[in-house]
């Protein structure tokens, strides 16, 4: 990553990778792992997403909102 700034400050580049045990890379909805890494969606626990579960209106709105 490259950034050009005109003042002295401290910066950090962070990476947050989130994966769920019940969402395999070949599953059609594996994109939820990328959305979880961006804190758009959360799973039902730290390790499970429940991809076949119901989605509330608020969860759906968060998923379609541009970030």
Buried (B, 14 or more C-beta within 10 A) or exposed (E): EEEEEEEEEEEEEEEEEBBBEBBEEEBEEBEBBEBBBEEBBBBEEEEEBEBEEEEEEEEEEBEEEEE
